[in-house]
């Protein structure tokens, strides 16, 4: 069931979004060769708690970390470890924050030191596909507007669009209706209404779009081992457009 948020609920999600943005900004300054994802996870946990909030992901359906730290060919749900990051890696960090019972959800892909031009372009294209997806949407638009524009932006540049994973509604629950695919027909899907809150999250690959689930039953990786990028924000649909709660 799709939920429409009232002003009180939206105000709580704004706070959750602000804390999450600050968390990701803080982590961006701590990503360098030799750093470990376990330490990044600890930093994120301590920062979120210091703000009086809670991590959305920690212990969610058994997930053991505050952040998902997905390295290179890992698309989403990467586990943290004490293995040092290497020069040239790229890392996607997905995180969520709960404020007074309401969630925010966002992800960014970061370079580790100096990275290849190919990987840099992949990261930037994935980010820009998010903004292409939300361009022009408002109450009365159809969900397929977002999905189709993300797909066209990425595929026109030669990138794979992961189809087994998607964005989603978000609010009192971390995952709510509707699903928000990163591909689809333009004038299709549910009609967006003011007060809907969505986590929109393009996931793209440098090679094949095919993915598989690793043995830990969480991490999803590219079949061919080529790099993947992830960019996500929580957005509020308004009568005139969108408000991005995690920027």
Secondary structure, DSSP 8 states (H G I E B T S, - for coil): -B----HHHHHHHHHHHHHHHHHHHHHHTT--TT-BHHHHHHHHHHHHHHTT-EESSTTGGG---SEEEEETTEEE-----SSB--TT-EEEEEEEEEETTEEEEEEEEEE-SS--HHHHHHHHHHHHHHHHHHTT--TT-BHHHHHHHHHHHHHTTT-EE--S--EEE-SSSSSEEEEE-SS--TT-S-B--TT-EEEEEEEEESS---EEE-TTSS-EEETT---EEEEEEEEEE-SSSEEETT-
